[in-house]
Amino acid sequence: MPSRARVVVVGAGFAGLTLVRALRGKPVEMTLVDRRNYHTFTPLLYQVASALLDPSEVAHPIRGIVRPIRNLEVRMAEATGVDLAGRRLLTDVEPIDYEFLVLCTGSTTNYFGIRGLAETAFGLKDLEQALALRNQVLRRFEEAAWTADPERRRMLLTFAVVGGGPTGVEFSGALSELIRGVLAKDFPSVYIRDTRILLVEAAGHLLGPFTPLLRESARRTLTRRGVEVLLEKQVRAAGEDYVELVDGERLAVGTVIWTAGVRAGDLAAALPGDRGRGGTLKVESTLQLPGHPEVFAIGDLAAVVQGGQQLPQLIPPAMQEARHVARSIHRALAGEPAEPFRYADPGMMATIGRNAGVAEIGPLRFSGFPGWILWLGFHLIQIVTFRTKLVVLVNWAWNYLFYDRPVRLLVRAAAHESQARAAPDAQLD
Ligand SMILES: Cc1cc2nc3c(=O)[nH]c(=O)nc-3n(C[C@H](O)[C@H](O)[C@H](O)COP(=O)(O)OP(=O)(O)OC[C@H]3O[C@@H](n4cnc5c(N)ncnc54)[C@H](O)[C@@H]3O)c2cc1C
């Protein structure tokens, strides 16, 4: 019997998991490599950061997800480069040979070299960052409770969310609900009027990819909920207790949350070839690396251009590209050439908090309560396991009915008591 083709997939995100599912039972042997042992459902990360959901409700063990896929093995390792000539993936453990390689290592936070940002700002790109942000918000309230100086207290309780895209909008709305609905009751000695949430956006509107009507609806809703939306304001520096704007204004803030940009993950830098937006890897229309038809790059890592525009770094392109690559591998095994990829845009949506969301699906536009219901329904369906769907639904309902955020814990992660005293706040609880 001829040996089966060896397919190595790097990254168990939305693209990687879709791909290995599509190749389940096909005449290939797959190895799925990820530096983490879990997959993250990113659309709900902001709910971890705002103390609504627990990490286990947005992250799932990779081995559990792929258990039914018999022609797959999982290896936890950091991919560090590719020996294209030798057809070997290089990792921090040992190299892995491949006949087909699919790179889908996603993106990471882009600080654009802005002074002080990488050192002091909080990101919202992965589970560790979401937990660190949750801890920071809770810690700032604890500190404020001890602070007699009103100016310092106001600084501690001012949160600047930079970036008015879906993540910035969703987190600002959720933070406002956490503070007004829950922390205001937890901290009776802290005046709610001392807290400020600033949403800082360089463009003249929020939610760039949406239609003007929906952008304006999101801005009005956030403003009504106490978020100060600062448009046409660009950040040029940040520190522990301030953020500085390009026009010279300096705002005293206790926490800067940066949601204003992503770039391709570090693996992209280790590969040759042209680059797209944010250092993404330029690929052929077939999603193959130029000059290397056996290597594909997809998802947030890849610059896939259609109609002169690079596709957005979103889940639908990542998943559609993955299905296309599965078909291409199948075709290659039958001796047929790969076909160009065509993206079918399913629309987009964002939530602003309780009873408020925006959605664009084809020619249809939704805002307010209908937009919110659509967002909830769509994301509930997408959640990976049935157990998690149920738990998330219960948490959402609990929060909706009782204005309660169950996971307001500041936990320190340490193996020994001596470490516990020295350790920073928990990465996981
Ligand atoms: C807070 C947030 C909210 C979002 N909300 C939405 C939304 O509502 N709708 C939407 O469409 N999109 C949303 N996105 C964007 C969406 O998450 C990405 O477009 C999508 O995850 C891209 O899929 P991917 O498979 O390319 O990368 P990812 O899903 O990021 O997966 C990459 C995987 O590669 C692994 N990895 C990275 N580097 C290495 C390495 N060197 N070696 C080994 N493994 C590695 C990572 O651990 C990860 O498992 C959101 C993103 C964020 C950060």
The ligand as a MOL file (V3000), in Angstrom:
LIG
                    3D

  0  0  0     0  0            999 V3000
M  V30 BEGIN CTAB
M  V30 COUNTS 53 58 0 0 0
M  V30 BEGIN ATOM
M  V30 1 C -10.5490 39.9130 21.0430 0
M  V30 2 C -10.8140 39.4400 19.6440 0
M  V30 3 C -12.1300 39.3430 19.1910 0
M  V30 4 C -12.3900 38.9110 17.8950 0
M  V30 5 N -13.6920 38.8240 17.5030 0
M  V30 6 C -13.9710 38.3770 16.2560 0
M  V30 7 C -15.3380 38.2340 15.8360 0
M  V30 8 O -16.2870 38.5030 16.5920 0
M  V30 9 N -15.5590 37.7760 14.5780 0
M  V30 10 C -14.5420 37.4670 13.7060 0
M  V30 11 O -14.7890 37.0670 12.5820 0
M  V30 12 N -13.2470 37.5970 14.0890 0
M  V30 13 C -12.9340 38.0400 15.3350 0
M  V30 14 N -11.6250 38.1610 15.7180 0
M  V30 15 C -10.5580 37.8190 14.7600 0
M  V30 16 C -10.3280 36.3200 14.7450 0
M  V30 17 O -10.0130 35.8710 16.0470 0
M  V30 18 C -9.1840 35.9570 13.8110 0
M  V30 19 O -9.4240 36.4890 12.5350 0
M  V30 20 C -9.0440 34.4380 13.7210 0
M  V30 21 O -8.7220 33.9190 14.9940 0
M  V30 22 C -7.9570 34.0470 12.7210 0
M  V30 23 O -7.8230 32.6570 12.7180 0
M  V30 24 P -6.3920 31.9660 12.5430 0
M  V30 25 O -6.6550 30.5050 12.5240 0
M  V30 26 O -5.6900 32.6070 11.4090 0
M  V30 27 O -5.5810 32.3860 13.8340 0
M  V30 28 P -5.8780 32.0610 15.3660 0
M  V30 29 O -7.2830 31.6850 15.5710 0
M  V30 30 O -5.3460 33.2350 16.1120 0
M  V30 31 O -4.9830 30.7930 15.6800 0
M  V30 32 C -3.6000 30.8140 15.6180 0
M  V30 33 C -3.0530 29.6240 16.3900 0
M  V30 34 O -1.6610 29.5070 16.1170 0
M  V30 35 C -0.9570 29.2630 17.3200 0
M  V30 36 N 0.3860 29.7810 17.1240 0
M  V30 37 C 0.7570 31.0660 16.9060 0
M  V30 38 N 2.0740 31.1440 16.6870 0
M  V30 39 C 2.5620 29.8880 16.7760 0
M  V30 40 C 3.8520 29.3220 16.6360 0
M  V30 41 N 4.9080 30.0700 16.3310 0
M  V30 42 N 3.9930 27.9920 16.8020 0
M  V30 43 C 2.9220 27.2090 17.1020 0
M  V30 44 N 1.6810 27.6960 17.2210 0
M  V30 45 C 1.4890 29.0090 17.0610 0
M  V30 46 C -1.7470 29.9920 18.3790 0
M  V30 47 O -1.5200 29.4480 19.6590 0
M  V30 48 C -3.1920 29.7750 17.8940 0
M  V30 49 O -3.7360 28.6020 18.4320 0
M  V30 50 C -11.3300 38.5780 17.0210 0
M  V30 51 C -10.0130 38.6620 17.4800 0
M  V30 52 C -9.7510 39.0890 18.7720 0
M  V30 53 C -8.3390 39.1760 19.2580 0
M  V30 END ATOM
M  V30 BEGIN BOND
M  V30 1 1 1 2
M  V30 2 1 2 3
M  V30 3 2 2 52
M  V30 4 2 3 4
M  V30 5 1 4 5
M  V30 6 1 4 50
M  V30 7 2 5 6
M  V30 8 1 6 7
M  V30 9 1 6 13
M  V30 10 2 7 8
M  V30 11 1 7 9
M  V30 12 1 9 10
M  V30 13 2 10 11
M  V30 14 1 10 12
M  V30 15 2 12 13
M  V30 16 1 13 14
M  V30 17 1 14 15
M  V30 18 1 14 50
M  V30 19 1 15 16
M  V30 20 1 16 17
M  V30 21 1 16 18
M  V30 22 1 18 19
M  V30 23 1 18 20
M  V30 24 1 20 21
M  V30 25 1 20 22
M  V30 26 1 22 23
M  V30 27 1 23 24
M  V30 28 2 24 25
M  V30 29 1 24 26
M  V30 30 1 24 27
M  V30 31 1 27 28
M  V30 32 2 28 29
M  V30 33 1 28 30
M  V30 34 1 28 31
M  V30 35 1 31 32
M  V30 36 1 32 33
M  V30 37 1 33 34
M  V30 38 1 33 48
M  V30 39 1 34 35
M  V30 40 1 35 36
M  V30 41 1 35 46
M  V30 42 1 36 37
M  V30 43 1 36 45
M  V30 44 2 37 38
M  V30 45 1 38 39
M  V30 46 1 39 40
M  V30 47 2 39 45
M  V30 48 1 40 41
M  V30 49 2 40 42
M  V30 50 1 42 43
M  V30 51 2 43 44
M  V30 52 1 44 45
M  V30 53 1 46 47
M  V30 54 1 46 48
M  V30 55 1 48 49
M  V30 56 2 50 51
M  V30 57 1 51 52
M  V30 58 1 52 53
M  V30 END BOND
M  V30 END CTAB
M  END
